[in-house]
Amino acid sequence: QGQVVESGGGLVQPGGSLRLSCAASGSMFSIYTMGWYRQAPGKQRDLVARFIGGGSTDYAPSVKGRFTISRDNAKNTVYLQMNSLKPEDTAVYYCNRGVGSFGPWGQGTQVTVSS
């Protein structure tokens, strides 16, 4: 089926930056249509950024201009560059398909923005 492994999270001060990585494997996951999601405590899992095919991207309004999704085709890896981080960005970040039904979820990577 497929598997995703997220990494790169950590503790960062407000205004700081982090880059998350998502290594995808298996036929279910195409990095051309992958996305990043996040889930804060007590809240639902929401879309952060995704590839929607044809090289186009889609961002949640709250992260537009601060976060950038990118990919390395050779490594089958998707990245999320997060700049100007805010406390409200604190969440567990996951990657999965950005289009169509979801595949298996990974363990996620915790991002905590705090002074």
C-alpha positions in Angstrom: 0.0 0.0 0.0 2.3 2.7 1.3 3.9 4.4 4.1 4.9 7.9 5.2 7.4 9.0 7.8 7.4 12.5 9.0 10.4 14.2 10.7 11.9 17.6 11.5 9.6 18.9 14.2 10.8 20.5 17.5 10.6 23.4 19.8 11.1 26.8 18.3 10.6 30.4 19.5 7.9 32.6 17.9 9.3 34.1 14.7 11.6 31.1 14.1 11.7 28.5 11.3 11.6 24.8 10.8 11.6 22.5 7.9 9.6 19.3 8.0 10.3 16.2 5.9 8.0 13.5 4.7 9.5 10.3 3.2 6.8 8.5 1.1 6.9 5.0 -0.2 4.5 2.6 -1.9 2.1 2.9 -4.9 -0.5 4.8 -2.9 1.6 7.9 -2.3 2.6 10.1 -5.2 4.6 13.1 -4.1 3.0 15.0 -7.0 -0.2 15.1 -5.0 1.0 15.0 -1.4 -0.1 17.3 1.4 0.7 18.4 4.9 -1.9 18.4 7.7 -1.8 19.4 11.3 -3.8 18.6 14.4 -3.7 20.8 17.6 -4.8 19.3 20.9 -8.6 19.1 21.0 -9.0 20.1 17.4 -9.6 18.3 14.1 -6.9 17.6 11.6 -6.7 20.3 9.0 -5.0 20.8 5.7 -1.9 23.1 5.8 -0.5 22.8 2.3 -0.7 20.4 -0.6 0.2 19.8 -4.2 -2.9 19.5 -6.3 -1.3 18.3 -9.6 0.3 20.1 -12.5 2.8 21.7 -10.1 0.0 23.8 -8.5 -0.1 24.2 -4.7 -2.8 25.1 -2.2 -2.3 26.6 1.2 -4.5 27.2 4.3 -5.1 31.0 4.6 -3.5 31.0 8.1 -0.1 29.9 6.7 -0.1 31.5 3.2 3.1 33.6 2.8 4.8 31.9 5.7 4.9 28.2 4.7 6.1 26.6 1.5 5.6 23.1 0.3 8.2 21.5 -1.9 9.4 18.1 -3.0 12.5 16.2 -4.1 11.4 13.7 -6.8 14.5 11.7 -6.6 14.2 11.1 -2.9 10.4 10.7 -3.0 10.3 13.3 -0.2 8.0 16.2 0.4 9.1 19.2 2.6 7.3 21.9 4.5 9.4 25.0 5.1 7.8 27.0 7.9 8.9 30.6 8.6 7.6 33.3 11.0 6.2 30.6 13.2 3.5 31.6 15.7 2.3 29.9 18.9 -0.9 29.0 17.1 1.1 26.8 14.7 1.8 24.4 17.5 0.4 21.0 16.5 1.4 17.5 15.3 2.1 17.7 11.6 1.3 14.8 9.3 1.7 14.2 5.6 -0.7 12.2 3.4 -2.4 12.4 0.0 -3.5 15.9 -0.8 -6.0 14.8 -3.4 -8.5 11.9 -3.1 -8.9 9.5 -0.2 -6.2 9.3 2.5 -3.7 6.5 2.8 -2.3 5.2 6.1 -1.2 7.9 8.5 2.3 8.2 9.9 3.1 9.0 13.5 3.4 12.7 12.7 6.0 15.2 14.0 5.4 17.6 16.9 5.9 21.3 16.3 5.9 23.5 19.4 6.2 27.3 19.1 6.8 28.8 22.4 9.1 31.3 24.1 
